[in-house]
Amino acid sequence: MLKKNNVLKLVASVLLISMLLSGCGGISAEEREIKFADAGWDSIKFHNAVAGTILEELYGYSWSEVSGSTPVTHQGILSGEIDGHMEIWTANISSYEEDKDKDRFKELGTNFDDNFQVFYVPRYVIEGDSEKGIDASAPDLKYVWDLKKYPDVFKDEESPAKGRVYGGIPGWEVDQIMH
């Protein structure tokens, strides 16, 4: 099964690259550099390298990566400064579906479909740790919406009546939800 998935991903990458190149009509490989978004994850760096190697070896194109957060690189796609985004957390871009529906970019396929985003807290926050003498400080915390019950557990030093959660990159939709 793993080999089949790897072959499918390789085929999908070749198809993606072919579609990217179709937008470069009339420009020789020497005149055009393909730019991939780099949001900083190991997986996107790998996929960029695979696609970039195919571009270089099979089509003679040079390629580079443009670093930035998900919102910044998405704007780069919309403005034409970036040619391809091999991996993007679409749920973190509030305008993603609207941008896609208005044909501001073309979605060519799914890279991962088995992932999710969550917030984690140490187990002792919910269950306590009797061996270490730690009482549960948020025993009913099950959902992100429950966090508002525990501002004292996740204290914001700048605004002590509120709690603070770290983890969302500014510009991500989750960062707006957490505020």
Wavefront OBJ file of the C-alpha trace (Angstrom):
o trace
v 0.000 0.000 0.000
v 2.853 2.391 0.859
v 4.515 1.835 -2.528
v 1.206 2.470 -4.309
v 0.767 5.759 -2.407
v 4.324 6.823 -3.271
v 3.775 6.071 -6.959
v 0.485 7.988 -6.910
v 2.184 10.971 -5.270
v 4.968 10.907 -7.871
v 2.449 10.757 -10.720
v 0.467 13.596 -9.121
v 3.675 15.648 -8.814
v 4.535 15.121 -12.482
v 0.998 16.116 -13.480
v 1.172 19.198 -11.257
v 4.458 20.234 -12.796
v 3.095 19.702 -16.299
v 0.138 21.921 -15.458
v 2.428 24.559 -13.947
v 4.488 24.558 -17.100
v 1.430 25.011 -19.283
v 1.151 28.518 -17.809
v 4.649 29.345 -19.016
v 3.796 29.189 -22.716
v 6.160 30.986 -25.041
v 8.889 31.497 -22.460
v 12.012 29.387 -22.724
v 13.258 27.473 -19.710
v 16.321 29.715 -19.513
v 14.121 32.802 -19.155
v 11.721 31.490 -16.527
v 12.281 30.386 -12.958
v 9.451 28.487 -11.265
v 8.875 29.688 -7.712
v 7.430 27.408 -5.046
v 5.953 28.532 -1.736
v 7.943 27.451 1.315
v 5.947 27.701 4.530
v 8.815 26.119 6.468
v 7.652 22.537 6.966
v 9.911 19.591 6.195
v 7.191 18.006 4.067
v 6.762 21.045 1.816
v 10.532 21.324 1.407
v 10.597 17.682 0.273
v 7.723 18.128 -2.186
v 9.278 21.318 -3.556
v 12.577 19.493 -4.064
v 10.898 16.605 -5.904
v 8.932 18.953 -8.148
v 11.964 21.198 -8.632
v 14.176 18.279 -9.617
v 11.604 17.148 -12.177
v 11.420 20.701 -13.552
v 15.207 20.888 -13.858
v 15.967 17.421 -15.135
v 13.025 16.869 -17.488
v 12.128 20.361 -18.629
v 15.255 22.466 -18.130
v 13.604 24.992 -15.823
v 15.290 26.485 -12.803
v 13.330 26.761 -9.592
v 13.477 28.429 -6.216
v 11.502 28.680 -3.010
v 9.860 31.776 -1.563
v 9.688 31.607 2.225
v 6.773 32.943 4.210
v 3.838 32.068 6.414
v 0.770 30.394 4.931
v -1.149 33.688 4.506
v 1.867 35.427 2.970
v 2.582 32.649 0.481
v -1.117 32.417 -0.415
v -1.020 36.129 -1.270
v 2.081 35.385 -3.346
v 0.074 32.853 -5.355
v -2.744 35.377 -5.850
v -0.340 38.108 -6.973
v 1.607 35.817 -9.311
v 4.859 36.162 -7.372
v 4.702 32.445 -6.522
v 3.870 29.808 -9.130
v 3.066 26.762 -7.020
v 2.111 25.785 -3.497
v 2.810 22.081 -3.070
v 1.195 21.959 0.380
v -1.125 24.395 2.133
v -3.339 24.261 5.205
v -6.452 25.545 3.484
v -8.427 25.771 6.736
v -6.012 28.488 7.874
v -6.859 30.778 4.957
v -10.273 32.354 5.526
v -10.503 33.492 1.882
v -9.310 30.187 0.378
v -12.667 28.895 -0.890
v -13.736 32.327 -2.130
v -10.410 32.803 -3.928
v -10.740 29.359 -5.507
v -14.370 29.954 -6.518
v -13.364 33.241 -8.182
v -10.602 31.423 -10.124
v -7.835 33.440 -8.479
v -5.824 30.209 -8.500
v -6.304 26.613 -9.625
v -6.318 23.765 -7.109
v -4.794 20.745 -8.825
v -5.034 18.048 -6.178
v -4.753 16.952 -2.586
v -1.381 16.179 -1.078
v -2.520 14.993 2.367
v -6.048 14.123 3.417
v -5.398 12.369 6.705
v -4.411 15.214 8.988
v -6.052 17.537 11.469
v -5.240 20.480 13.691
v -5.723 20.467 17.436
v -4.643 22.227 20.593
v -2.785 20.182 23.157
v -2.420 20.745 26.881
v -0.376 18.606 29.249
v -2.394 15.664 30.574
v -1.881 16.824 34.171
v -3.855 20.009 33.425
v -6.977 17.887 32.925
v -6.242 14.791 35.025
v -3.728 16.009 37.576
v -0.764 13.890 38.667
v -1.138 12.303 42.107
v 2.461 11.043 42.128
v 3.719 14.626 41.792
v 1.004 16.165 43.958
v -0.565 18.100 41.082
v -4.314 18.683 41.121
v -6.228 18.932 37.863
v -6.527 22.632 37.066
v -8.988 22.272 34.155
v -10.801 18.961 34.706
v -13.717 19.766 32.379
v -11.594 21.021 29.480
v -12.621 19.008 26.431
v -13.145 21.496 23.630
v -11.518 24.740 22.551
v -14.718 26.528 23.575
v -14.146 25.374 27.178
v -10.951 27.435 27.426
v -12.921 30.542 28.391
v -13.799 28.786 31.680
v -10.120 28.714 32.644
v -8.515 32.147 32.175
v -6.615 31.649 35.435
v -4.979 28.455 34.134
v -3.831 30.098 30.892
v -3.220 33.571 32.282
v -2.385 36.492 30.031
v 0.094 38.621 31.966
v -0.891 41.706 29.944
v -4.601 41.228 30.624
v -5.026 38.979 33.702
v -8.822 38.742 33.353
v -8.284 36.892 30.081
v -6.456 33.730 29.177
v -3.868 33.414 26.439
v -3.172 30.544 24.093
v -0.024 30.415 21.985
v 0.185 28.451 18.805
v -1.568 30.205 15.938
v 0.577 32.086 13.466
v -0.708 35.656 12.957
v -2.932 35.642 9.899
v -4.128 32.078 10.363
v -7.861 31.791 10.855
v -7.315 29.941 14.143
v -5.429 32.956 15.488
v -8.514 35.089 14.869
v -10.742 32.461 16.514
v -8.518 32.371 19.591
v -8.788 36.127 20.041
l 1 2 3 4 5 6 7 8 9 10 11 12 13 14 15 16 17 18 19 20 21 22 23 24 25 26 27 28 29 30 31 32 33 34 35 36 37 38 39 40 41 42 43 44 45 46 47 48 49 50 51 52 53 54 55 56 57 58 59 60 61 62 63 64 65 66 67 68 69 70 71 72 73 74 75 76 77 78 79 80 81 82 83 84 85 86 87 88 89 90 91 92 93 94 95 96 97 98 99 100 101 102 103 104 105 106 107 108 109 110 111 112 113 114 115 116 117 118 119 120 121 122 123 124 125 126 127 128 129 130 131 132 133 134 135 136 137 138 139 140 141 142 143 144 145 146 147 148 149 150 151 152 153 154 155 156 157 158 159 160 161 162 163 164 165 166 167 168 169 170 171 172 173 174 175 176 177 178 179
